[in-house]
């Protein structure tokens, strides 16, 4: 393993805070980028993680309101609803040659990032984890897994491999995915039905997959069809099997946002799925109805 990295984390919430703490614990230099109050708290107390997978620990981090020095990579871990405002903390000149690694839901953000930063340094990634920030610098990690797929066909492969190796050494199950479209759509095809159904009915996954089984199956089939039309292999039967294996109390991040009164990533997930369906002429009536009902209910 090569020497340690300097990594910026834009948005040290449930996902970013967990990754920041794990990388710091492994000996890397971590700079969290956040609002002044959050940055102050992180400088004082570090990040505390409570986790069945990683144990309970506190790791020191640096923090600032803006990137002001060179880093090896910047993990972009804000919610899609906050992306535009958050990116003002990462001036393109400061990012320079560093990898920009968005771990966002949806499929439309890589193009936007490539318009603002070096296109051959934008490395879209997907993360599978259930992790929540309960206070600045306090992370509750609930899932027994933390998996990251890194992609980006135009990014130097050695850079991706090195980051994946460092993440894996820190405890994350990280790998380099061969195909960016496939990686993003695999997450989208799994996430969209889960997020839309649990949020629409306000129930955890166990109830959604039993009481609303027919809708779940229809949503999975629709998302898979759009993924295939977009050039990604999808596995609807595998997605259903994964839902059935999840703990029944599991909730989607969109549902948690709805319960907390936060803005929903409805457009990044449901809206993006509908736009792709329209582009490719794929009918998605159940997805359309749930997105419409969620929008009509004030989301």
C-alpha positions as CSV (number, residue, x, y, z in Angstrom):
1,X,0.0,0.0,0.0
2,X,1.3,3.4,-0.9
3,X,1.6,6.3,1.5
4,X,-1.4,8.0,3.1
5,X,-3.9,10.2,1.2
6,X,-5.2,13.7,1.8
7,X,-9.0,13.5,1.3
8,X,-11.6,16.2,1.4
9,X,-15.2,15.2,2.3
10,X,-17.9,17.6,1.1
11,X,-20.9,17.0,3.3
12,X,-19.8,15.1,6.5
13,X,-23.3,13.7,7.1
14,X,-24.4,10.0,7.5
15,X,-22.3,8.8,4.5
16,X,-19.5,11.4,4.4
17,X,-19.0,11.4,8.1
18,X,-18.7,7.6,8.2
19,X,-16.1,7.6,5.4
20,X,-14.2,10.5,6.9
21,X,-13.9,8.8,10.2
22,X,-12.9,5.5,8.8
23,X,-10.2,7.1,6.6
24,X,-8.9,9.2,9.5
25,X,-8.8,6.1,11.7
26,X,-6.7,4.4,9.0
27,X,-4.1,7.2,9.1
28,X,-5.2,9.4,6.2
29,X,-5.5,13.2,6.5
30,X,-9.2,14.2,6.2
31,X,-10.5,17.7,5.6
32,X,-14.3,18.0,6.1
33,X,-16.0,20.8,4.2
34,X,-19.1,22.1,5.8
35,X,-20.9,25.2,7.2
36,X,-19.0,27.2,9.8
37,X,-20.9,25.8,12.8
38,X,-20.4,22.2,11.6
39,X,-16.8,22.8,10.8
40,X,-16.2,24.3,14.3
41,X,-17.8,21.3,16.0
42,X,-15.8,18.8,13.9
43,X,-12.5,20.6,14.7
44,X,-13.3,20.4,18.4
45,X,-14.7,16.9,18.8
46,X,-13.8,14.9,15.7
47,X,-16.3,12.4,14.4
48,X,-17.8,9.7,16.6
49,X,-19.1,6.6,15.0
50,X,-21.4,4.0,16.6
51,X,-21.5,0.9,14.4
52,X,-22.1,-2.8,14.7
53,X,-19.6,-3.3,11.8
54,X,-16.8,-1.1,12.9
55,X,-17.3,-0.7,16.6
56,X,-17.7,2.6,18.5
57,X,-14.8,5.0,18.0
58,X,-13.9,8.7,17.6
59,X,-11.5,10.0,14.9
60,X,-10.0,13.5,14.5
61,X,-10.6,15.4,11.3
62,X,-9.7,18.8,10.0
63,X,-12.5,21.0,8.8
64,X,-13.1,24.1,6.8
65,X,-15.8,26.0,4.9
66,X,-14.0,25.8,1.6
67,X,-11.2,23.7,-0.1
68,X,-8.1,25.8,0.0
69,X,-5.3,23.4,-0.7
70,X,-4.4,20.4,-2.9
71,X,-6.0,17.0,-2.0
72,X,-5.8,13.6,-3.7
73,X,-9.6,13.1,-3.8
74,X,-12.8,15.0,-2.8
75,X,-15.6,12.7,-1.8
76,X,-18.9,14.5,-2.6
77,X,-21.5,13.1,-0.1
78,X,-24.2,15.8,0.1
79,X,-27.8,15.1,-0.7
80,X,-28.7,15.9,-4.3
81,X,-31.0,18.8,-3.1
82,X,-27.9,20.5,-1.6
83,X,-25.4,19.8,-4.4
84,X,-25.3,23.1,-6.2
85,X,-24.9,25.2,-3.0
86,X,-22.3,22.7,-1.6
87,X,-20.1,22.8,-4.7
88,X,-19.3,26.5,-4.1
89,X,-17.1,25.1,-1.3
90,X,-14.9,23.3,-3.9
91,X,-13.5,25.9,-6.4
92,X,-12.4,24.2,-9.6
93,X,-8.9,25.8,-9.2
94,X,-8.5,24.4,-5.7
95,X,-9.6,20.9,-6.8
96,X,-7.2,20.9,-9.7
97,X,-6.0,17.4,-10.5
98,X,-7.8,15.7,-7.6
99,X,-10.4,13.0,-8.1
100,X,-14.0,14.3,-7.6
101,X,-15.9,11.3,-6.3
102,X,-19.7,11.9,-6.1
103,X,-21.5,9.3,-3.9
104,X,-24.9,10.7,-4.8
105,X,-28.2,9.0,-5.6
106,X,-29.5,9.3,-9.2
107,X,-27.8,9.2,-12.6
108,X,-27.7,12.8,-13.9
109,X,-25.1,14.4,-11.6
110,X,-21.9,13.1,-13.3
111,X,-22.6,15.2,-16.4
112,X,-23.1,18.4,-14.3
113,X,-19.9,17.7,-12.4
114,X,-17.9,17.2,-15.6
115,X,-19.1,20.5,-16.8
116,X,-17.6,22.3,-13.8
117,X,-14.4,20.2,-13.1
118,X,-11.9,18.2,-15.1
119,X,-14.0,15.6,-16.8
120,X,-11.3,13.0,-16.7
121,X,-11.1,13.4,-12.9
122,X,-14.8,12.9,-12.1
123,X,-15.2,9.4,-10.7
124,X,-18.9,8.6,-10.0
125,X,-19.4,6.1,-7.2
126,X,-22.2,4.3,-5.6
127,X,-22.4,3.4,-1.9
128,X,-24.6,0.8,-0.2
129,X,-24.9,1.7,3.4
130,X,-27.5,2.7,6.1
131,X,-25.8,5.5,8.1
132,X,-27.4,8.6,9.7
133,X,-25.9,11.8,11.2
134,X,-27.7,12.3,14.6
135,X,-25.7,15.5,15.4
136,X,-22.7,17.3,14.0
137,X,-19.9,14.8,14.1
138,X,-22.1,11.9,15.5
139,X,-22.8,9.0,13.1
140,X,-25.0,6.1,13.7
141,X,-24.1,3.3,11.2
142,X,-26.8,0.7,11.2
143,X,-26.2,-1.7,8.2
144,X,-23.9,-4.7,8.6
145,X,-22.2,-3.7,5.3
146,X,-20.5,-0.7,3.7
147,X,-19.9,-1.2,0.0
148,X,-18.6,1.3,-2.6
149,X,-18.3,0.8,-6.3
150,X,-16.0,3.4,-8.0
151,X,-16.3,4.1,-11.7
152,X,-15.3,6.6,-14.4
153,X,-14.0,5.3,-17.7
154,X,-11.9,8.3,-18.5
155,X,-10.2,8.5,-15.0
156,X,-6.7,6.9,-14.8
157,X,-7.3,3.4,-13.6
158,X,-4.4,3.5,-11.3
159,X,-6.0,6.4,-9.4
160,X,-9.2,4.5,-9.0
161,X,-7.4,1.3,-7.9
162,X,-5.4,3.3,-5.3
163,X,-8.5,4.9,-3.8
164,X,-10.4,1.6,-3.7
165,X,-7.4,-0.1,-2.0
166,X,-7.3,2.7,0.7
167,X,-11.0,2.5,1.3
168,X,-10.9,-1.3,1.6
169,X,-8.0,-1.0,4.0
170,X,-10.1,1.4,6.1
171,X,-12.9,-1.3,6.4
172,X,-15.1,-0.4,3.4
173,X,-15.7,-3.1,0.8
174,X,-14.6,-1.0,-2.2
175,X,-14.0,-2.1,-5.8
176,X,-13.6,-0.5,-9.2
177,X,-16.7,-1.1,-11.4
178,X,-16.1,-1.7,-15.1
179,X,-18.9,0.4,-16.4
180,X,-20.1,3.7,-15.0
181,X,-23.6,3.5,-16.6
182,X,-24.1,0.0,-15.2
183,X,-23.0,0.9,-11.7
184,X,-25.2,4.0,-11.5
185,X,-28.2,2.2,-12.9
186,X,-27.8,-0.8,-10.7
187,X,-28.1,1.5,-7.7
188,X,-31.0,3.5,-9.3
189,X,-33.0,0.3,-10.2
190,X,-32.7,-0.9,-6.6
191,X,-33.1,2.5,-4.9
192,X,-36.0,4.0,-6.8
193,X,-38.7,1.4,-6.0
194,X,-37.5,1.2,-2.3
195,X,-37.5,5.0,-1.9
196,X,-40.8,5.7,-3.7
197,X,-42.8,3.0,-2.1
198,X,-41.7,3.4,1.5
199,X,-42.0,7.2,1.3
200,X,-45.4,7.2,-0.5
201,X,-47.0,4.9,2.2
202,X,-44.9,5.9,5.2
203,X,-44.0,2.3,6.1
204,X,-40.8,0.4,6.5
205,X,-39.6,-2.0,3.9
206,X,-41.1,-5.1,5.6
207,X,-44.6,-3.7,5.3
208,X,-44.0,-2.3,1.8
209,X,-42.8,-5.6,0.4
210,X,-45.8,-7.5,1.8
211,X,-48.8,-5.1,1.8
212,X,-47.8,-3.4,-1.4
213,X,-46.1,-6.4,-3.2
214,X,-47.7,-5.9,-6.5
215,X,-46.7,-2.3,-6.7
216,X,-43.1,-3.2,-5.6
217,X,-42.9,-5.8,-8.4
218,X,-44.2,-3.3,-11.0
219,X,-41.8,-0.6,-9.9
220,X,-38.9,-3.0,-10.0
221,X,-39.9,-4.1,-13.6
222,X,-40.2,-0.5,-14.7
223,X,-36.9,0.6,-13.3
224,X,-35.2,-2.4,-14.8
225,X,-36.7,-1.7,-18.2
226,X,-35.4,1.9,-18.1
227,X,-32.0,0.7,-17.0
228,X,-31.8,-1.7,-19.9
229,X,-32.9,1.0,-22.3
230,X,-30.2,3.3,-20.9
231,X,-27.5,0.7,-21.6
232,X,-27.2,-1.1,-18.3
233,X,-27.8,-4.7,-17.5
234,X,-30.4,-5.0,-14.7
235,X,-31.6,-7.9,-12.6
236,X,-35.2,-7.4,-11.4
237,X,-35.4,-10.9,-9.8
238,X,-32.1,-10.2,-7.9
239,X,-33.5,-6.8,-6.7
240,X,-36.6,-8.4,-5.3
241,X,-34.5,-11.0,-3.6
242,X,-32.4,-8.3,-2.0
243,X,-35.5,-6.4,-0.7
244,X,-36.7,-9.7,0.8
245,X,-33.4,-10.2,2.6
246,X,-33.3,-6.7,4.1
247,X,-34.3,-6.3,7.8
248,X,-38.1,-5.5,7.8
249,X,-37.6,-2.3,9.8
250,X,-35.3,-0.8,7.1
251,X,-36.3,2.6,5.8
252,X,-35.1,4.5,2.7
253,X,-33.2,7.7,3.1
254,X,-36.0,9.5,1.3
255,X,-38.5,8.2,3.8
256,X,-36.3,9.4,6.7
257,X,-36.1,12.8,5.0
258,X,-39.9,12.9,4.7
259,X,-40.3,12.0,8.4
260,X,-37.8,14.8,9.4
261,X,-39.4,17.4,7.2
262,X,-36.3,17.7,5.0
263,X,-36.4,18.3,1.2
264,X,-36.7,15.0,-0.7
265,X,-34.4,13.7,-3.5
266,X,-37.6,13.1,-5.4
267,X,-36.4,14.8,-8.6
268,X,-33.0,13.1,-8.5
269,X,-34.5,9.7,-8.1
270,X,-38.1,9.6,-9.4
271,X,-37.8,12.6,-11.7
272,X,-34.6,11.2,-13.3
273,X,-36.2,7.8,-13.8
274,X,-39.2,9.4,-15.6
275,X,-36.9,11.6,-17.8
276,X,-34.9,8.6,-18.8
277,X,-38.1,6.6,-19.5
278,X,-39.4,9.4,-21.7
279,X,-36.2,9.6,-23.6
280,X,-36.2,5.9,-24.4
281,X,-40.0,5.5,-24.9
282,X,-40.4,3.1,-21.9
283,X,-43.8,3.1,-20.2
284,X,-43.6,3.5,-16.4
285,X,-47.2,4.0,-15.2
286,X,-46.7,2.9,-11.6
287,X,-43.5,5.1,-11.2
288,X,-45.3,8.0,-12.7
289,X,-48.3,7.7,-10.4
290,X,-46.2,7.4,-7.2
291,X,-44.0,10.4,-8.2
292,X,-47.1,12.4,-8.9
293,X,-48.8,11.5,-5.6
294,X,-45.6,12.4,-3.7
295,X,-45.4,15.7,-5.5
296,X,-49.1,16.4,-4.9
297,X,-48.7,15.7,-1.2
298,X,-46.3,18.6,-0.9
299,X,-43.0,16.8,-1.5
